[in-house]
Amino acid sequence: MTQSRFTLPPSVEDIEAMAEEALASLPKQFLEQIRNTAIQVEEYADDETLREMGIEDPFELAGLYHGVPLIHQSVGNVRGMPEMIYLYRQPILAEWCETGEDLTRLVRHVLIHEIGHHFGYSDEELDAIDAAADERH
């Protein structure tokens, strides 16, 4: 296990910095496709979001993509709210504590998962991609 650089629980700002670092490491062609997508780190998903998703335990949601996936966008779409990727600090930290996974890798994983939704992948498709990647390593 890697030694942690944190002596206190990582803050929202720490998670934001990790997300920005992960984002900067993505290939240029992906960055171009998500350039209008904002990333927001919050403690938990709000009650309305949890209710809409049918989730009772806020620790079950570490990230969320909110927007119209690229495969459903057209020039005729009128955009209201900007596309957003939410990362939820408390569920991410809970998973970090439970699994012992490197926090930077975990934040990167959640971020990339949500970017996958931007590209139109379902949770099932992203899980299959993750499983295949795990088998290769």
Backbone as CSV, one residue per row, in Angstrom:
resi,resn,N_x,N_y,N_z,CA_x,CA_y,CA_z,C_x,C_y,C_z
1,MET,0.844,-1.168,0.000,0.000,0.000,0.000,0.894,1.237,0.000
2,THR,0.497,2.238,-0.772,1.266,3.476,-0.849,1.044,4.310,0.401
3,GLN,2.098,4.968,0.822,1.962,5.838,1.980,1.167,7.068,1.560
4,SER,0.206,7.447,2.399,-0.640,8.584,2.091,0.077,9.881,2.405
5,ARG,-0.188,10.896,1.608,0.382,12.204,1.881,-0.528,13.029,2.776
6,PHE,-1.653,12.448,3.198,-2.621,13.167,4.002,-2.529,12.781,5.464
7,THR,-2.595,13.776,6.339,-2.678,13.517,7.772,-4.091,13.816,8.259
8,LEU,-4.862,14.539,7.456,-6.273,14.807,7.700,-7.043,14.327,6.481
9,PRO,-8.348,14.110,6.609,-9.104,13.698,5.418,-8.944,14.729,4.298
10,PRO,-8.727,14.270,3.084,-8.578,15.198,1.967,-9.817,16.085,1.820
11,SER,-9.571,17.344,1.551,-10.647,18.334,1.430,-11.254,18.303,0.034
12,VAL,-12.312,19.073,-0.134,-12.903,19.264,-1.455,-11.836,19.773,-2.421
13,GLU,-11.019,20.708,-1.958,-9.965,21.271,-2.803,-8.938,20.204,-3.201
14,ASP,-8.618,19.289,-2.274,-7.694,18.197,-2.587,-8.265,17.299,-3.684
15,ILE,-9.551,16.962,-3.561,-10.208,16.107,-4.558,-10.262,16.843,-5.900
16,GLU,-10.569,18.149,-5.865,-10.580,18.944,-7.097,-9.210,18.914,-7.773
17,ALA,-8.148,19.056,-6.992,-6.792,19.035,-7.551,-6.494,17.681,-8.182
18,MET,-6.905,16.598,-7.540,-6.692,15.258,-8.104,-7.474,15.088,-9.400
19,ALA,-8.708,15.615,-9.425,-9.531,15.520,-10.632,-8.901,16.323,-11.765
20,GLU,-8.404,17.504,-11.466,-7.749,18.327,-12.484,-6.492,17.635,-13.020
21,GLU,-5.740,17.015,-12.123,-4.544,16.269,-12.523,-4.919,15.102,-13.436
22,ALA,-5.977,14.378,-13.060,-6.439,13.253,-13.875,-6.918,13.740,-15.233
23,LEU,-7.647,14.840,-15.228,-8.158,15.414,-16.468,-7.010,15.811,-17.394
24,ALA,-6.013,16.441,-16.835,-4.863,16.901,-17.633,-4.097,15.732,-18.253
25,SER,-4.214,14.550,-17.666,-3.477,13.396,-18.183,-4.221,12.670,-19.311
26,LEU,-5.442,13.081,-19.601,-6.217,12.412,-20.644,-5.727,12.832,-22.034
27,PRO,-5.909,11.949,-22.997,-5.504,12.291,-24.372,-6.250,13.532,-24.878
28,LYS,-5.581,14.290,-25.719,-6.105,15.553,-26.231,-7.478,15.393,-26.883
29,GLN,-7.691,14.307,-27.628,-8.967,14.141,-28.326,-10.139,14.010,-27.338
30,PHE,-9.900,13.440,-26.164,-10.957,13.362,-25.147,-11.210,14.726,-24.536
31,LEU,-10.132,15.443,-24.262,-10.267,16.777,-23.670,-11.072,17.701,-24.572
32,GLU,-10.864,17.592,-25.873,-11.620,18.421,-26.811,-13.109,18.112,-26.743
33,GLN,-13.441,16.855,-26.525,-14.844,16.445,-26.474,-15.551,16.854,-25.173
34,ILE,-14.787,17.118,-24.127,-15.414,17.478,-22.840,-15.092,18.907,-22.416
35,ARG,-14.602,19.700,-23.350,-14.149,21.051,-23.000,-15.244,21.923,-22.412
36,ASN,-16.510,21.654,-22.712,-17.606,22.456,-22.173,-18.281,21.788,-20.976
37,THR,-17.628,20.795,-20.424,-18.174,20.071,-19.277,-17.446,20.521,-18.015
38,ALA,-18.205,21.001,-17.044,-17.618,21.468,-15.786,-17.513,20.306,-14.803
39,ILE,-16.522,20.365,-13.940,-16.352,19.361,-12.887,-16.568,20.055,-11.554
40,GLN,-17.443,19.475,-10.748,-17.795,20.038,-9.449,-17.614,18.964,-8.385
41,VAL,-16.922,19.294,-7.302,-16.773,18.362,-6.184,-17.682,18.844,-5.062
42,GLU,-18.523,17.942,-4.583,-19.432,18.230,-3.480,-19.288,17.123,-2.444
43,GLU,-19.773,17.392,-1.247,-19.682,16.392,-0.175,-20.486,15.141,-0.509
44,TYR,-21.752,15.316,-0.875,-22.675,14.230,-1.232,-23.587,14.725,-2.341
45,ALA,-24.255,13.780,-3.002,-25.331,14.146,-3.923,-26.480,14.716,-3.095
46,ASP,-27.195,15.680,-3.669,-28.319,16.259,-2.925,-29.502,15.282,-2.890
47,ASP,-30.434,15.557,-1.996,-31.581,14.660,-1.794,-32.394,14.469,-3.072
48,GLU,-32.569,15.536,-3.837,-33.348,15.440,-5.072,-32.684,14.488,-6.064
49,THR,-31.369,14.603,-6.221,-30.635,13.719,-7.128,-30.759,12.270,-6.677
50,LEU,-30.576,12.041,-5.379,-30.684,10.669,-4.861,-32.082,10.112,-5.099
51,ARG,-33.099,10.937,-4.857,-34.486,10.511,-5.059,-34.722,10.174,-6.538
52,GLU,-34.277,11.060,-7.442,-34.457,10.827,-8.883,-33.788,9.539,-9.341
53,MET,-32.676,9.191,-8.712,-31.936,7.989,-9.111,-32.373,6.747,-8.344
54,GLY,-33.293,6.924,-7.381,-33.755,5.786,-6.594,-32.703,5.255,-5.643
55,ILE,-31.836,6.144,-5.159,-30.757,5.754,-4.247,-31.088,6.261,-2.852
56,GLU,-31.075,5.374,-1.875,-31.371,5.771,-0.499,-30.123,6.168,0.276
57,ASP,-29.033,5.462,0.038,-27.799,5.705,0.781,-26.882,6.614,-0.036
58,PRO,-26.623,7.839,0.440,-25.789,8.756,-0.343,-24.362,8.245,-0.576
59,PHE,-23.921,7.257,0.210,-22.580,6.693,0.013,-22.508,5.784,-1.212
60,GLU,-23.667,5.484,-1.819,-23.683,4.624,-3.001,-23.391,5.383,-4.291
61,LEU,-23.287,6.720,-4.212,-23.065,7.512,-5.414,-21.794,8.345,-5.262
62,ALA,-20.730,7.938,-5.968,-19.440,8.626,-5.880,-19.282,9.684,-6.969
63,GLY,-20.046,9.557,-8.046,-19.955,10.518,-9.135,-21.205,10.491,-9.976
64,LEU,-21.402,11.571,-10.748,-22.592,11.673,-11.588,-22.297,12.562,-12.784
65,TYR,-22.718,12.103,-13.952,-22.684,12.936,-15.148,-24.076,13.506,-15.341
66,HIS,-24.172,14.801,-15.533,-25.453,15.452,-15.762,-25.358,16.228,-17.066
67,GLY,-26.066,15.745,-18.076,-26.040,16.408,-19.368,-26.582,15.483,-20.439
68,VAL,-26.409,15.877,-21.670,-26.847,15.092,-22.815,-25.621,14.400,-23.393
69,PRO,-25.604,13.056,-23.381,-24.453,12.343,-23.937,-24.204,12.749,-25.398
70,LEU,-22.950,12.721,-25.796,-22.577,13.124,-27.160,-23.388,12.412,-28.233
71,ILE,-23.684,11.139,-28.029,-24.401,10.374,-29.055,-25.832,10.869,-29.234
72,HIS,-26.340,11.664,-28.292,-27.703,12.191,-28.391,-27.737,13.686,-28.700
73,GLN,-26.580,14.289,-28.863,-26.540,15.721,-29.155,-26.689,15.961,-30.646
74,SER,-27.300,17.089,-30.972,-27.408,17.503,-32.370,-27.322,19.017,-32.424
75,VAL,-27.161,19.541,-33.611,-27.065,20.995,-33.753,-28.368,21.671,-33.369
76,GLY,-29.462,20.942,-33.385,-30.764,21.500,-33.015,-30.997,21.549,-31.516
77,ASN,-30.111,20.908,-30.739,-30.286,20.917,-29.284,-30.043,22.314,-28.737
78,VAL,-30.960,22.756,-27.923,-30.760,24.009,-27.210,-30.312,23.639,-25.805
79,ARG,-29.145,24.116,-25.433,-28.594,23.749,-24.134,-29.077,24.711,-23.065
80,GLY,-29.552,24.147,-21.980,-29.952,24.958,-20.845,-28.776,25.064,-19.897
81,MET,-28.731,24.146,-18.981,-27.648,24.104,-17.993,-26.391,23.530,-18.650
82,PRO,-25.216,23.951,-18.167,-23.988,23.357,-18.712,-23.884,21.891,-18.305
83,GLU,-23.166,21.128,-19.097,-22.933,19.729,-18.735,-21.997,19.702,-17.541
84,MET,-22.292,18.796,-16.605,-21.547,18.747,-15.353,-21.138,17.318,-15.042
85,ILE,-19.978,17.209,-14.439,-19.569,15.956,-13.801,-19.414,16.290,-12.328
86,TYR,-20.158,15.568,-11.509,-20.078,15.749,-10.064,-19.253,14.613,-9.477
87,LEU,-18.343,14.955,-8.602,-17.605,13.976,-7.802,-18.020,14.228,-6.365
88,TYR,-18.396,13.164,-5.665,-18.897,13.298,-4.301,-17.836,12.829,-3.310
89,ARG,-17.315,13.786,-2.563,-16.157,13.595,-1.689,-16.362,12.498,-0.642
90,GLN,-17.421,12.562,0.116,-17.608,11.604,1.211,-17.698,10.155,0.710
91,PRO,-18.496,9.857,-0.331,-18.503,8.476,-0.843,-17.151,8.036,-1.400
92,ILE,-16.428,8.955,-2.035,-15.092,8.614,-2.546,-14.157,8.294,-1.385
93,LEU,-14.193,9.118,-0.335,-13.330,8.862,0.829,-13.704,7.559,1.526
94,ALA,-14.999,7.258,1.592,-15.437,6.006,2.218,-14.907,4.807,1.438
95,GLU,-14.988,4.875,0.105,-14.458,3.777,-0.717,-12.953,3.666,-0.557
96,TRP,-12.276,4.799,-0.490,-10.830,4.831,-0.272,-10.466,4.119,1.019
97,CYS,-11.201,4.430,2.089,-10.927,3.790,3.393,-11.241,2.305,3.364
98,GLU,-12.345,1.931,2.700,-12.763,0.525,2.656,-11.829,-0.332,1.815
99,THR,-11.329,0.214,0.710,-10.556,-0.600,-0.228,-9.050,-0.441,-0.073
100,GLY,-8.614,0.706,0.465,-7.182,0.972,0.556,-6.555,1.338,-0.779
101,GLU,-7.404,1.516,-1.801,-6.901,1.906,-3.122,-6.269,3.293,-3.040
102,ASP,-5.294,3.548,-3.876,-4.672,4.855,-3.946,-5.751,5.887,-4.273
103,LEU,-5.841,6.952,-3.495,-6.909,7.942,-3.647,-6.855,8.637,-5.008
104,THR,-5.682,8.955,-5.476,-5.562,9.614,-6.776,-6.102,8.713,-7.881
105,ARG,-5.788,7.427,-7.812,-6.313,6.461,-8.790,-7.823,6.348,-8.689
106,LEU,-8.340,6.357,-7.468,-9.781,6.240,-7.262,-10.515,7.455,-7.839
107,VAL,-10.015,8.651,-7.566,-10.631,9.866,-8.112,-10.584,9.813,-9.640
108,ARG,-9.447,9.410,-10.185,-9.308,9.288,-11.647,-10.328,8.297,-12.197
109,HIS,-10.486,7.168,-11.521,-11.434,6.141,-11.963,-12.866,6.686,-11.987
110,VAL,-13.285,7.367,-10.914,-14.647,7.917,-10.852,-14.820,8.966,-11.953
111,LEU,-13.839,9.832,-12.127,-13.916,10.870,-13.149,-14.037,10.253,-14.544
112,ILE,-13.201,9.292,-14.843,-13.233,8.660,-16.166,-14.555,7.920,-16.378
113,HIS,-15.073,7.313,-15.338,-16.378,6.644,-15.421,-17.451,7.655,-15.837
114,GLU,-17.449,8.813,-15.210,-18.453,9.838,-15.530,-18.221,10.425,-16.918
115,ILE,-16.979,10.569,-17.323,-16.688,11.019,-18.689,-17.225,9.989,-19.680
116,GLY,-17.153,8.719,-19.319,-17.716,7.663,-20.162,-19.200,7.869,-20.411
117,HIS,-19.928,8.328,-19.389,-21.355,8.623,-19.572,-21.538,9.784,-20.553
118,HIS,-20.642,10.756,-20.520,-20.687,11.866,-21.471,-20.604,11.330,-22.905
119,PHE,-19.812,10.281,-23.094,-19.665,9.682,-24.418,-20.801,8.707,-24.736
120,GLY,-21.727,8.507,-23.789,-22.900,7.688,-24.050,-22.831,6.259,-23.564
121,TYR,-21.786,5.883,-22.838,-21.687,4.519,-22.315,-22.603,4.339,-21.099
122,SER,-23.204,3.170,-21.001,-24.038,2.840,-19.839,-23.138,2.351,-18.703
123,ASP,-23.705,2.253,-17.497,-22.951,1.708,-16.362,-22.468,0.296,-16.671
124,GLU,-23.327,-0.511,-17.310,-22.968,-1.893,-17.622,-21.783,-1.942,-18.592
125,GLU,-21.813,-1.086,-19.604,-20.706,-1.047,-20.566,-19.416,-0.586,-19.900
126,LEU,-19.518,0.416,-19.023,-18.327,0.894,-18.315,-17.787,-0.158,-17.359
127,ASP,-18.684,-0.911,-16.700,-18.239,-1.993,-15.821,-17.500,-3.070,-16.621
128,ALA,-18.000,-3.380,-17.810,-17.342,-4.382,-18.663,-15.970,-3.886,-19.114
129,ILE,-15.862,-2.602,-19.442,-14.571,-2.019,-19.818,-13.603,-2.091,-18.648
130,ASP,-14.094,-1.752,-17.434,-13.256,-1.834,-16.243,-12.778,-3.254,-15.992
131,ALA,-13.691,-4.219,-16.126,-13.335,-5.621,-15.882,-12.274,-6.085,-16.870
132,ALA,-12.428,-5.708,-18.138,-11.438,-6.078,-19.148,-10.084,-5.443,-18.850
133,ALA,-10.096,-4.203,-18.413,-8.839,-3.524,-18.072,-8.178,-4.197,-16.879
134,ASP,-8.980,-4.605,-15.877,-8.435,-5.293,-14.704,-7.789,-6.627,-15.096
135,GLU,-8.389,-7.330,-16.044,-7.855,-8.612,-16.479,-6.496,-8.433,-17.177
136,ARG,-6.325,-7.304,-17.858,-5.053,-7.050,-18.554,-3.938,-6.681,-17.582
137,HIS,-4.256,-6.244,-16.392,-3.232,-5.817,-15.431,-3.047,-6.822,-14.368
